[in-house]
């Protein structure tokens, strides 16, 4: 099983580059497949991953995820290919997403009109650039006439944060697959994976699932902690839709919380359902050691 770790506030990796490098080194030493970084309001994920890639060997890198609106596809491709170059060709999984109206319109001032259509326009420009090809595309919202000259040893992977059916189809058509967050195990098995496999070009695409994880004897306390840490995701419309589909009251109900055997069983069932990679999001400092040990035992 391919298991990665999502770095965040638990390791102080979202606010200091040196903490992020140290956390990535610990994750690599544990033998995990990949390390992933968010692009929210802390460190720039791709810049930080370039530093990690130059200093920490033997681990793949991923973003979960970079919002597309603030960055022209040419600028994003340039950053991603630079990370590939800095890391000596260890594969970057460039995870991209739409973000949310709250962020894009209220904070950044961009229009969030027809977001899925904008994602398609963006992918049409971005994907060729990542492959080292020229892009010539123009729509009413996005123009790209560009060739990049970056000596990267191979293109980065491209995964799209895709929850609804149209976004999943776009991920199958233009990217290497999808990366999900706050999408529960039943929804992954009954919606995400089958929709991806049925999409044109989606038969062998990646389905990367990220969920909160805590290996603990105190399930009630860990669930309460998850409810606090991830509360915002219960209110953002796209994630709320996935929680409702799952029948979950809140993010704590899709978190993998329990004994090492229970967490291992649930992760194994994800892979049996067609998930290709799992990214664990540890969130409880008290349970960090037990969680890491249990996940490392599963990773292969």
LOSE-981819 format. One line per 4 residues: their letters; for each residue z, x, y of N, C-alpha, C, O. Coordinates in pm, whole numbers, padded with zeros to 5 digits. Each point is the difference from the previous one (the first is absolute). Layout:
<pts>
A = Z,X,Y,Z,X,Y,Z,X,Y,Z,X,Y; ...
</pts>
This chain:
<pts>
XXXX = 00000,00084,-00120,00000,-00084,00120,00000,00087,00125,00075,00097,00010; -00160,-00133,00084,-00009,00073,00126,00097,-00064,00100,-00020,-00113,00044; 00125,00189,-00009,00103,-00052,00089,00015,00093,00120,00020,00120,-00016; -00028,-00178,00133,00021,00074,00124,00124,-00049,00071,00062,-00099,-00040
XXXX = -00026,00170,00146,00118,-00035,00079,-00041,-00018,00145,-00075,00080,00056; 00125,-00186,00003,-00026,-00030,00140,00114,00059,00083,00116,-00037,-00016; -00151,00130,00103,00101,00063,00085,00026,-00086,00122,-00092,-00058,00057; 00218,00049,-00019,00034,-00079,00118,00134,00042,00056,00036,00117,-00004
XXXX = 00036,-00214,00056,00124,00030,00070,00107,00058,-00090,00087,00073,00047; -00092,-00105,-00176,00105,00048,-00091,00009,00151,00001,00109,00056,-00008; -00223,00010,00017,-00004,00146,00002,-00011,00055,00142,-00014,00121,00018; 00021,-00207,00083,-00022,00044,00137,-00141,00049,00022,-00027,00073,00095
XXXX = -00065,-00115,-00184,-00135,00054,00002,-00090,-00070,00101,-00113,00043,00022; 00162,-00150,00039,-00085,-00072,00093,00013,00049,00143,-00076,-00040,00088; 00175,00129,-00063,00023,00042,00138,-00008,00150,00023,-00011,00043,00115; 00016,00038,-00220,-00004,00146,00015,-00094,00060,-00102,00008,-00031,-00119
XXXX = -00097,00117,00165,-00097,00061,-00089,00069,00088,-00104,-00039,-00002,-00117; 00140,00078,00158,00066,00087,-00097,00070,-00080,-00109,00002,00042,-00116; 00054,-00158,00152,00060,-00086,-00102,-00106,-00055,-00096,00024,-00011,-00120; -00139,-00023,00175,-00108,-00051,-00084,-00049,00105,-00098,-00025,-00030,-00117
XXXX = 00011,00153,00163,-00044,00108,-00088,00104,00024,-00110,-00036,00016,-00116; 00164,-00015,00154,00106,00021,-00099,00004,-00113,-00102,00017,00024,-00120; -00034,-00147,00167,-00001,-00114,-00092,-00119,00008,-00094,00014,-00027,-00119; -00130,00062,00171,-00119,00013,-00085,00019,00109,-00104,-00045,-00015,-00114
XXXX = 00109,00123,00152,00024,00108,-00096,00091,-00047,-00113,-00023,00032,-00116; 00128,-00109,00150,00089,-00053,-00105,-00076,-00094,-00092,00019,00002,-00122; -00104,-00085,00179,-00077,-00095,-00080,-00096,00075,-00093,-00015,-00037,-00116; -00050,00140,00168,-00091,00080,-00083,00076,00070,-00111,-00046,00005,-00114
XXXX = 00163,00049,00146,00080,00070,-00101,00044,-00092,-00113,00021,00044,-00113; -00007,-00172,00145,00035,-00100,-00102,-00119,-00035,-00089,00017,-00067,-00102; -00136,00110,00141,-00118,-00025,-00081,-00073,-00130,00029,-00084,-00042,-00079; 00117,-00022,00192,-00068,-00125,00032,-00146,00026,00036,-00036,00109,00045
XXXX = -00047,-00210,-00066,-00144,00014,00019,-00038,00014,00146,-00088,00078,00034; 00154,-00154,00053,-00044,-00007,00139,00117,-00028,00093,00106,-00048,-00041; -00128,00080,00167,00094,-00032,00106,-00076,-00076,00108,-00110,00040,00038; 00168,-00148,00010,-00065,-00090,00095,00082,-00010,00127,00123,00006,-00003
XXXX = -00193,-00023,00116,00068,-00014,00129,-00048,-00125,00071,-00117,-00038,-00010; 00208,-00028,00083,-00041,-00114,00080,-00059,00044,00134,00023,00112,00045; -00097,-00201,00016,-00045,00020,00138,00054,-00118,00079,-00065,-00103,00015; 00187,00122,00036,00061,-00110,00076,00028,00053,00140,-00093,00012,00080
XXXX = 00218,00018,-00049,00033,00046,00135,00078,00131,-00002,00072,00032,00094; -00087,00042,-00202,00060,00132,-00010,-00109,00106,00005,-00093,-00007,00080; 00105,00104,-00168,-00098,00108,-00007,-00139,-00052,-00029,-00016,-00101,-00069; -00085,00169,00121,-00136,-00030,-00040,-00018,00045,-00144,00021,00116,-00034
XXXX = -00061,-00211,-00051,-00003,00027,-00144,-00099,00109,-00036,00036,00091,-00076; -00158,-00097,00126,-00100,00097,-00040,00032,00139,00051,-00022,00098,-00072; 00073,-00087,00192,00039,00132,00051,00110,00059,-00088,-00005,00118,-00035; 00103,-00200,00000,00110,00047,-00085,-00049,00038,-00138,00044,00100,-00056
XXXX = -00134,-00179,00000,-00053,00032,-00133,-00083,00127,00000,-00007,00070,-00101; -00057,-00039,00214,-00073,00127,00009,00097,00117,-00012,-00029,00100,-00066; 00145,-00112,00131,00103,00105,-00009,00053,00008,-00143,00014,00109,-00056; 00017,-00225,-00002,00049,-00002,-00138,-00104,00058,-00095,00033,00079,-00089
XXXX = -00158,-00117,00108,-00105,00049,-00088,-00017,00149,00003,-00037,00061,-00100; 00064,00000,00217,-00011,00145,00013,00120,00073,-00058,-00009,00120,-00029; 00122,-00189,00012,00124,00068,-00039,00054,-00039,-00137,00074,00077,-00062; -00110,-00195,00014,00056,-00049,-00126,-00113,-00016,-00102,-00083,-00090,00016
XXXX = 00078,00173,-00117,-00108,-00009,-00098,00025,-00109,-00104,00112,-00051,-00012; -00215,00017,-00060,00010,-00079,-00124,00048,-00143,00020,00071,-00054,-00085; -00108,-00007,00197,00029,-00142,00014,-00109,-00064,00085,-00044,00058,00099; 00002,-00177,-00140,-00099,-00073,00078,00067,-00066,00120,00122,-00017,00003
XXXX = -00204,-00019,00096,00050,-00050,00127,-00058,-00139,00026,-00113,-00028,-00040; 00190,-00057,00107,-00052,-00133,00030,00059,-00058,00127,00113,00031,00036; -00190,-00115,00030,00051,-00074,00115,00013,-00146,-00039,-00087,-00057,-00067; 00197,-00003,00109,00023,-00140,-00035,00058,-00080,00115,00122,-00017,00006
XXXX = -00205,-00033,00086,-00141,00027,00019,-00024,00025,00149,00084,-00031,00084; -00204,00089,-00054,-00037,00024,00139,-00070,-00125,00055,-00103,-00041,-00056; 00154,-00021,00162,-00068,-00114,00061,-00133,00044,00061,-00007,00104,00065; -00097,-00182,-00085,-00133,00043,00042,-00028,-00023,00148,-00079,00074,00059
XXXX = 00140,-00172,00002,-00038,-00037,00137,00016,00113,00102,-00089,00019,00082; 00199,00057,-00084,00016,00102,00106,-00087,00124,-00018,-00003,00084,00089; -00068,-00071,-00203,-00075,00124,-00027,-00144,-00032,-00035,-00027,-00076,-00094; -00064,00133,00168,-00141,-00013,-00033,-00023,00060,-00139,00065,00098,-00035
XXXX = -00156,-00155,-00045,-00023,00054,-00134,-00040,00147,00000,00031,00073,-00094; -00099,-00028,00197,-00033,00142,00008,00124,00086,00015,00011,00106,-00062; 00083,-00151,00146,00124,00076,00019,00085,00000,-00127,00059,00102,-00035; -00054,-00217,-00033,00080,-00007,-00122,-00061,00084,-00111,00072,00069,-00072
XXXX = -00204,-00073,00058,-00066,00084,-00100,00025,00147,00028,00023,00079,-00091; -00029,-00041,00218,00024,00139,00040,00140,00044,-00041,00018,00110,-00052; 00081,-00195,00077,00137,00032,-00040,00012,00013,-00152,00059,00096,-00050; -00114,-00192,-00021,00014,00000,-00146,-00066,00121,-00063,00056,00061,-00091
XXXX = -00174,-00025,00137,-00068,00117,-00053,00073,00129,00035,-00004,00096,-00076; 00070,-00094,00191,00081,00116,00037,00119,00016,-00094,00035,00112,-00038; 00027,-00224,-00001,00109,00006,-00098,-00052,00054,-00133,00066,00083,-00063; -00183,-00128,00021,-00060,00052,-00123,-00019,00152,00008,00029,00072,-00095
XXXX = -00076,-00025,00210,-00022,00143,00018,00132,00076,-00001,00012,00104,-00064; 00088,-00158,00135,00130,00068,00010,00070,00009,-00135,00074,00095,-00025; -00097,-00194,-00061,00071,-00004,-00128,-00076,00070,-00111,00042,-00001,-00116; -00155,00063,00150,-00075,00073,-00101,-00071,-00090,-00099,-00032,00043,-00111
XXXX = 00009,-00168,00151,-00077,-00090,-00087,00083,-00090,-00087,-00055,-00084,-00072; 00191,00098,00075,00081,-00097,-00073,-00025,-00137,00061,00002,-00014,00122; -00026,-00084,-00201,-00057,-00124,00050,00095,-00078,00088,00114,-00029,-00038; -00163,-00004,00154,00066,-00094,00089,-00048,-00141,-00034,-00120,-00023,-00015
XXXX = 00214,-00070,00003,-00033,-00141,-00007,00021,-00057,00139,00113,-00024,00043; -00223,00002,00027,00007,-00056,00134,00015,-00151,-00011,-00097,-00072,-00024; 00220,00026,00040,00026,-00143,-00001,-00013,-00055,00140,00064,00049,00093; -00147,-00151,-00077,-00021,-00061,00131,00029,-00149,-00009,-00008,-00061,-00107
XXXX = 00040,00002,00223,00029,-00143,00001,-00020,-00060,00137,-00026,00070,00098; 00039,-00201,-00093,-00019,-00073,00125,00123,00002,00089,-00011,-00019,00121; 00129,00041,-00178,00127,-00022,00068,00018,-00150,00025,-00041,-00081,-00083; 00100,00043,00196,00037,-00139,00024,-00028,-00036,00146,-00002,00087,00087
XXXX = -00019,-00213,-00062,-00026,-00046,00136,00111,00043,00095,-00027,00037,00114; 00151,-00043,-00161,00114,00041,00081,-00016,00142,00053,00034,00028,00115; -00084,00060,-00200,-00018,00141,00038,-00129,00019,00079,00001,00060,00107; -00111,-00110,-00159,-00132,00030,00057,-00018,-00066,00136,-00049,00063,00094
XXXX = 00087,-00189,-00083,-00019,-00068,00128,00118,00020,00095,-00019,00036,00116; 00141,-00058,-00166,00115,00001,00090,00041,00140,00042,00046,00021,00113; -00061,00077,-00203,00042,00136,00032,-00115,00087,00051,00018,00077,00095; -00135,-00088,-00158,-00112,00088,00033,-00101,-00063,00095,-00075,00071,00068
XXXX = 00071,-00203,-00064,-00091,-00066,00092,-00141,-00018,-00050,-00089,-00033,00079; 00064,00053,-00209,-00132,-00025,-00058,-00007,-00145,-00049,00101,-00062,-00030; -00222,00010,00022,-00019,-00132,-00057,00014,00007,-00152,-00052,00092,-00064; 00122,-00189,00008,00015,-00009,-00146,-00090,-00111,-00055,00026,-00054,-00108
XXXX = -00130,00021,00181,-00092,-00105,-00041,-00082,00044,-00121,-00047,00113,-00005; 00030,-00202,-00091,-00082,00024,-00120,00031,00136,-00064,-00089,00085,-00012; 00213,-00064,-00029,00039,00132,-00048,-00075,00047,-00125,-00035,00117,-00009; 00011,-00206,-00086,-00071,00043,-00122,-00143,00043,00033,-00050,00096,-00059
XXXX = -00014,-00165,00151,-00135,00041,00041,00002,00136,00067,-00090,00081,-00020; 00194,-00057,00099,00010,00131,00065,00022,00109,-00105,-00055,00109,00013; 00134,-00138,-00115,00021,00099,-00107,-00133,00034,-00068,-00025,00116,-00031; -00060,-00215,00008,-00129,00028,-00063,-00085,00089,00090,-00061,00096,-00047
XXXX = 00055,-00127,00176,-00075,00083,00095,00055,00143,00000,-00076,00097,00005; 00207,-00086,-00011,00065,00131,00004,-00033,00081,-00126,-00032,00119,00008; 00041,-00183,-00123,-00028,00068,-00126,-00145,00046,-00008,-00029,00106,-00054; -00061,-00186,00107,-00141,00040,00000,-00022,00128,00078,-00091,00078,-00032
XXXX = 00173,-00054,00134,-00011,00123,00078,00081,00114,-00061,-00045,00115,-00001; 00163,-00146,-00049,00092,00104,-00047,-00042,00062,-00133,00000,00122,-00014; -00037,-00205,-00082,-00024,00050,-00136,-00106,00109,-00006,00023,00102,-00066; -00139,-00116,00132,-00098,00109,-00005,00051,00129,00063,-00027,00109,-00049
XXXX = 00102,-00120,00159,00052,00119,00065,00093,00078,-00092,-00002,00123,-00001; 00083,-00194,-00076,00090,00067,-00093,-00076,00072,-00111,00050,00097,-00057; -00170,-00144,00026,-00083,00064,-00102,-00086,00112,00058,-00079,00061,-00072; 00094,-00033,00200,-00078,00105,00063,-00137,-00045,00045,-00086,00083,00028
XXXX = 00064,-00213,-00022,-00129,-00054,00039,00001,-00044,00146,00106,-00017,00060; -00225,-00001,-00005,-00011,-00052,00135,00021,-00151,-00001,-00042,-00070,-00092; 00107,00021,00196,00015,-00143,00019,-00076,-00044,00124,00018,00056,00108; -00101,-00156,-00124,-00067,-00067,00112,00023,-00149,-00016,-00067,-00067,-00079
XXXX = 00163,00016,00155,00029,-00143,-00008,00042,-00049,00138,00060,00073,00079; -00093,-00198,-00053,00036,-00060,00128,00020,-00149,-00018,-00088,-00070,-00050; 00204,00021,00092,00028,-00143,00002,00048,-00034,00141,00002,00086,00088; 00037,-00211,-00068,00048,-00037,00133,00136,00061,00031,00045,-00002,00114
XXXX = 00023,00057,-00218,00133,00056,00023,00011,00148,-00030,00099,00064,00038; -00198,-00007,-00105,00016,00137,-00047,-00136,00069,-00008,-00092,-00051,-00063; 00082,00166,00127,-00123,00079,-00006,00033,00140,-00049,00092,00064,00050; -00168,-00017,-00148,00021,00134,-00056,-00135,00064,-00028,-00073,-00045,-00089
XXXX = 00040,00150,00162,-00118,00083,-00026,00052,00143,-00007,00019,00066,00102; 00004,-00018,-00224,00081,00121,-00012,-00022,00071,-00132,-00022,-00062,-00104; 00027,00196,00110,00011,00086,-00118,00114,00096,00024,00015,00053,00111; 00067,-00030,-00212,00113,00093,00012,-00032,00128,-00075,-00066,-00001,-00103
XXXX = 00115,00112,00157,-00020,00131,-00062,00136,00061,-00030,00053,00078,00080; 00004,-00115,-00195,00132,00047,-00041,-00010,00051,-00143,-00046,-00071,-00089; 00089,00193,00068,-00011,00061,-00133,00116,-00046,-00089,00091,00076,-00030; -00097,-00201,-00010,00101,-00054,-00090,-00052,00005,-00143,-00114,-00039,-00025
XXXX = 00196,00086,-00069,-00045,00010,-00140,00005,-00135,-00069,00090,-00026,-00081; -00183,-00058,00111,-00006,-00132,-00060,00055,-00106,00093,00084,00029,00085; -00131,-00153,-00100,00045,-00109,00086,00139,-00048,-00038,00039,00009,-00117; 00036,-00061,00214,00126,-00065,-00036,-00025,-00132,-00068,-00107,-00058,00014
XXXX = 00206,00010,-00087,-00008,-00135,-00052,00023,-00100,00113,00061,00033,00101; -00109,-00153,-00120,00014,-00104,00101,00050,-00128,-00068,-00066,-00055,-00088; 00184,00009,00130,00055,-00124,-00053,00036,-00091,00117,00045,00046,00105; -00066,-00174,-00126,00018,-00099,00106,00119,-00089,-00033,00013,-00048,-00113
XXXX = 00072,00026,00211,00109,-00096,-00017,-00060,-00140,-00005,-00036,-00056,00103; 00025,00002,-00222,-00072,-00125,-00022,00090,-00099,-00073,00041,00026,-00114; -00012,-00137,00178,00086,-00101,-00060,-00081,-00125,-00036,00009,-00049,-00112; -00087,-00003,00206,-00081,-00118,-00025,-00129,00034,-00073,-00036,00116,-00015
XXXX = -00033,-00220,-00032,-00118,00020,-00083,-00111,00074,00073,-00062,00090,-00057; 00034,-00126,00183,-00110,00067,00069,00029,00148,00019,-00089,00083,-00018; 00211,-00049,00052,00035,00141,00020,-00009,00077,-00132,-00043,00115,-00001; 00082,-00177,-00109,-00012,00066,-00130,-00146,00026,-00033,-00034,00106,-00052
XXXX = -00053,-00203,00082,-00142,00021,-00025,-00057,00113,00086,-00084,00077,-00047; 00130,-00066,00170,-00044,00110,00087,00046,00134,-00056,-00074,00098,00002; 00199,-00095,-00052,00051,00123,-00060,-00082,00042,-00120,-00023,00119,-00022; -00022,-00216,-00056,-00083,00030,-00117,-00138,00049,00042,-00055,00090,-00062
XXXX = 00000,-00149,00167,-00137,00032,00040,-00012,00133,00073,-00095,00075,-00024; 00190,-00045,00112,-00016,00113,00090,00097,00116,-00027,-00022,00111,00050; 00126,-00134,-00127,00104,00102,-00016,00024,00028,-00148,-00071,-00051,-00087; 00173,00133,00061,00035,00034,-00137,00097,-00099,-00062,00034,00010,-00118
XXXX = 00011,-00106,00198,00094,-00099,-00051,00095,-00045,00108,-00030,00009,00119; 00144,-00057,-00162,00096,-00058,00093,00138,00063,-00017,00033,00055,-00105; 00047,-00064,00210,00141,00034,-00005,00076,-00120,00054,-00030,-00048,00109; 00129,00000,-00184,00073,-00120,00039,00145,00032,00033,00055,00102,-00044
XXXX = 00005,-00189,00121,00141,00012,00037,00058,-00142,00006,-00066,-00093,00047; 00187,00079,-00094,00069,-00128,-00003,-00078,-00106,-00078,00006,-00119,00030; -00077,00165,-00131,-00072,-00089,-00090,00066,00008,-00136,-00001,00106,-00064; 00059,-00215,00018,00081,00001,-00121,-00080,00011,-00128,-00123,-00009,00001
XXXX = 00194,00027,-00109,-00065,00030,-00127,-00085,-00115,-00053,-00107,00024,-00057; 00152,-00148,00075,-00082,-00113,-00045,-00128,-00012,00082,-00107,-00030,-00054; 00118,00053,00184,-00117,-00009,00087,-00098,00111,-00029,-00121,-00022,00001; 00171,00141,-00028,-00088,00110,-00038,-00075,-00033,-00129,-00120,00025,-00011
XXXX = 00192,-00080,-00086,-00061,-00028,-00131,-00095,-00119,00004,-00102,00001,-00067; 00136,-00103,00147,-00077,-00124,-00002,-00103,-00011,00111,-00091,-00082,-00007; 00106,00164,00112,-00088,-00012,00117,-00070,00132,00033,-00122,00007,-00002; 00200,00097,00032,-00059,00123,00052,-00092,00067,-00101,-00117,00025,00029
XXXX = 00170,00004,-00146,-00080,00071,-00101,-00120,-00081,-00044,-00111,00054,-00002; 00125,-00182,-00035,-00118,-00075,-00042,-00105,-00016,00110,-00119,00004,-00028; 00164,-00021,00152,-00095,-00013,00111,-00077,00130,00019,-00121,-00001,00023; 00191,00114,-00033,-00066,00130,00012,-00099,00020,-00114,-00113,00042,00023
XXXX = 00153,-00071,-00145,-00086,00026,-00115,-00124,-00092,00000,-00106,00038,-00049; 00121,-00157,00106,-00112,-00094,00004,-00094,00025,00117,-00111,-00051,00002; 00156,00131,00095,-00082,00025,00119,-00116,00092,-00034,00008,00079,-00094; -00114,-00090,00170,-00115,00087,-00019,00041,00145,00021,00043,00037,00109
XXXX = -00056,00045,-00212,00038,00141,00007,00146,00028,-00025,00044,00114,00012; 00033,-00217,-00047,00145,00019,-00010,00054,00028,-00138,00121,00012,-00016; -00206,-00001,-00083,00047,00011,-00139,00091,00119,-00024,00098,-00011,-00075; -00128,00125,00138,00078,00121,-00027,00072,00052,00124,00037,00117,00006
XXXX = -00016,-00203,00089,00062,00044,00125,00152,00012,-00011,00063,-00059,-00088; -00006,00137,00179,00144,00023,00000,00075,-00123,00051,-00044,-00068,00093; 00157,00042,-00153,00095,-00099,00051,00135,00071,00010,00070,00017,-00100; -00037,00025,00220,00124,00073,00025,00103,-00099,00052,-00022,-00064,00103
XXXX = 00133,00051,-00173,00103,-00096,00039,00124,00073,00049,00051,00089,-00068; -00004,-00126,00185,00123,00058,00056,00106,-00109,00012,-00026,-00108,00052; 00147,00139,-00101,00111,-00095,00007,00131,00075,00015,00012,00115,-00043; 00088,-00180,00104,00133,00063,00008,00062,00015,-00138,-00018,-00086,-00087
XXXX = 00093,00195,00067,00062,00027,-00130,00141,00053,00021,00024,00084,00087; 00070,-00135,-00167,00136,00056,-00005,00053,-00014,-00142,00009,-00110,-00052; 00026,00223,-00009,00068,-00001,-00130,00149,00002,00029,00052,00095,00057; 00016,-00202,-00098,00138,-00018,00042,00076,-00089,-00097,-00059,-00079,-00073
XXXX = 00191,00094,00074,00088,-00091,-00074,00042,-00118,00086,00046,-00102,-00052; -00062,00115,00183,00044,-00105,00093,-00124,-00071,00055,-00044,00027,00112; -00011,-00116,-00191,-00125,-00067,00036,00018,-00084,00126,-00089,-00002,00086; 00200,-00067,-00075,00021,-00088,00116,00000,00079,00130,-00061,-00041,00098
XXXX = 00131,00155,-00098,00006,00081,00122,-00137,00058,00035,-00038,00005,00117; -00036,00037,-00219,-00134,00056,00025,-00095,-00108,00051,-00082,00028,00088; 00092,-00149,-00140,-00085,-00108,00050,00034,-00034,00145,-00089,-00026,00081; 00216,00028,-00049,00040,-00025,00139,-00055,00108,00092,-00047,-00028,00110
XXXX = 00053,00153,-00157,-00055,00111,00078,-00151,-00016,00017,-00052,00020,00110; -00019,-00056,-00217,-00144,-00020,00009,-00035,-00111,00099,-00094,00013,00078; 00172,-00121,-00081,-00024,-00111,00092,00011,00045,00145,-00074,-00048,00086; 00167,00140,-00058,00019,00050,00136,-00111,00098,00038,-00060,-00011,00107
XXXX = 00033,00107,-00194,-00095,00107,00032,-00141,-00055,00019,-00073,00044,00088; 00036,-00141,-00171,-00139,-00048,-00002,-00014,-00139,00061,-00098,-00069,-00027; 00194,00027,00106,00001,-00137,00052,-00128,-00037,00073,-00047,-00113,-00014; -00010,00204,00092,-00118,-00030,00081,-00116,-00049,-00085,-00080,-00081,00045
XXXX = 00070,00131,-00169,-00115,-00035,-00083,00005,-00144,-00049,-00101,-00054,-00046; 00216,-00007,00056,00010,-00141,-00034,-00052,-00091,00110,-00012,-00121,-00020; -00020,00179,00137,-00044,-00079,00114,-00144,00030,00041,-00062,-00083,00067; 00007,00197,-00105,-00138,00030,00033,-00092,-00086,-00087,00016,-00002,-00123
XXXX = -00112,-00069,00183,-00075,-00102,-00075,-00067,00048,-00128,00005,-00070,-00101; -00067,00188,00102,-00073,00044,-00119,00095,00027,-00116,-00030,-00035,-00114; 00145,00097,00143,00097,00026,-00107,00073,-00127,-00040,00033,-00019,-00117; -00008,-00069,00214,00064,-00127,-00031,-00085,-00079,-00100,00052,-00066,-00089
XXXX = -00184,00073,00107,-00090,-00070,-00092,00013,00054,-00142,-00003,-00077,-00096; 00018,00210,00082,00016,00059,-00132,00135,-00036,-00061,00010,-00026,-00120; 00094,00024,00202,00132,-00038,-00050,00001,-00146,-00044,00059,-00035,-00102; -00126,-00052,00180,-00008,-00141,-00038,-00078,-00017,-00130,00038,-00080,-00085
XXXX = -00146,00156,00070,-00078,-00006,-00124,00086,00040,-00119,-00014,-00055,-00110; 00103,00151,00132,00087,00048,-00106,00115,-00095,-00029,00062,00006,-00106; -00034,-00096,00202,00118,-00086,-00010,00127,00073,00039,00108,-00033,-00048; -00121,00132,00136,00113,00082,00043,00053,-00048,00134,-00077,-00027,00092
XXXX = 00208,00016,-00082,00060,-00040,00128,-00014,00109,00104,-00020,-00028,00118; 00031,00153,-00162,-00009,00112,00093,-00037,00127,-00072,-00016,00000,-00122; 00001,00111,00196,-00039,00128,-00060,00093,00046,-00112,-00045,00066,-00094; 00173,-00100,00103,00093,00043,-00104,-00035,-00056,-00137,00040,00055,-00103
XXXX = -00116,-00166,00102,-00033,-00063,-00128,-00119,00064,-00070,-00024,-00028,-00117; -00052,00113,00187,-00109,00072,-00066,00036,00147,-00023,-00075,00073,-00065; 00189,-00029,00118,00045,00137,-00023,00038,00018,-00147,00047,-00093,-00065; -00068,00214,00015,00039,00035,-00136,00142,00057,00006,00019,00116,00035
XXXX = 00078,-00198,-00070,00142,00037,00012,00067,-00027,-00134,-00013,-00109,-00056; 00087,00209,00007,00073,-00021,-00125,00022,00131,-00072,-00007,00107,00060; 00032,-00115,-00188,00023,00120,-00081,-00130,00078,-00015,-00108,-00049,00031; 00122,00173,-00078,-00119,00083,-00023,-00094,-00067,-00099,-00122,00005,00018
XXXX = 00176,-00069,-00122,-00083,-00067,-00099,-00073,-00120,00061,-00117,-00023,-00029; 00187,-00053,00113,-00061,-00117,00062,-00112,00040,00096,-00107,-00060,-00001; 00131,00160,00083,-00102,00047,00092,-00119,00056,-00076,-00115,-00026,00035; 00143,00103,-00141,-00109,00056,-00081,-00084,-00111,-00063,-00122,00010,-00005
XXXX = 00188,-00114,-00044,-00073,-00111,-00062,-00094,-00066,00101,-00115,-00029,-00032; 00163,00005,00152,-00080,-00071,00099,-00118,00086,00048,-00110,-00050,00024; 00134,00179,-00009,-00110,00088,00040,-00105,00008,-00111,-00120,-00002,00026; 00167,00013,-00150,-00093,00005,-00114,-00085,-00125,-00007,-00119,00007,-00032
XXXX = 00178,-00122,00061,-00074,-00125,-00003,-00107,-00004,00108,-00105,-00061,-00019; 00130,00127,00132,-00104,00008,00104,-00122,00074,-00053,-00113,-00045,00019; 00135,00158,-00084,-00111,00077,-00055,-00071,-00079,-00110,-00123,00005,-00011; 00199,-00077,-00069,-00061,-00083,-00105,-00088,-00108,00061,-00098,-00044,-00061
XXXX = 00133,-00001,00182,-00076,-00105,00068,-00123,00052,00072,-00081,-00078,00049; 00066,00211,-00043,-00120,00057,00061,00022,00080,00126,-00096,00052,00057; 00221,-00041,-00011,00029,00090,00111,-00027,00143,-00045,00038,00038,-00111; -00104,00042,00195,-00036,00136,-00041,00100,00105,00047,00011,00106,-00061
XXXX = 00061,-00135,00169,00100,00093,00053,00114,-00079,00063,-00022,-00106,00058; 00142,00158,-00071,00116,-00064,00061,00063,00096,00100,00021,00117,-00031; 00007,-00168,00151,00067,00079,00102,00137,-00061,00025,00011,-00112,00050; 00092,00184,-00086,00136,-00048,00017,00049,00024,00142,-00027,00105,00060
XXXX = 00098,-00202,-00007,00057,00010,00134,00152,-00005,-00013,00059,-00108,00007; 00007,00224,-00028,00146,00000,-00010,00061,-00041,00134,-00049,00041,00106; 00155,-00120,-00111,00056,-00050,00125,00153,00005,00006,00059,-00029,00104; 00005,00066,-00215,00146,00002,-00006,00049,00142,-00020,-00019,00059,-00106
XXXX = 00084,-00004,00208,00048,00138,-00009,00101,00017,-00114,00002,00103,-00066; 00080,-00204,00045,00102,00009,-00105,-00063,00011,-00139,00060,00057,-00092; -00179,-00111,00076,-00065,-00001,-00131,-00118,00096,-00008,-00079,-00006,-00094; 00067,00095,00191,-00118,00086,00010,-00016,00089,-00122,-00111,00012,-00054
XXXX = 00218,00052,00009,-00009,00093,-00112,-00040,-00071,-00130,-00088,00045,-00072; 00155,-00158,00043,-00031,-00074,-00123,-00142,-00054,00003,-00069,-00001,-00102; 00025,-00043,00219,-00136,-00054,00015,-00102,00110,-00025,-00098,-00021,-00072; 00119,00137,00132,-00093,00111,-00016,-00008,00044,-00146,-00109,00026,-00051
XXXX = 00223,-00016,-00015,00001,00043,-00139,-00075,-00099,-00090,-00078,00041,-00086; 00100,-00170,00108,-00065,-00101,-00083,-00151,00001,00023,-00077,-00011,-00096; 00035,00024,00220,-00143,00002,00030,-00067,00124,-00054,-00112,-00006,-00050; 00181,00120,00061,-00057,00126,-00051,-00020,-00007,-00151,-00096,00057,-00052
XXXX = 00186,-00126,-00017,-00014,-00013,-00145,-00123,-00081,-00038,-00058,00020,-00107; 00018,-00112,00195,-00117,-00083,-00027,-00131,00069,00035,-00103,-00025,-00063; 00106,00112,00162,-00122,00060,00052,-00067,00088,-00104,00066,00079,-00068; -00198,-00093,00056,-00073,00084,-00096,-00143,00017,00047,-00079,00067,-00066
</pts>
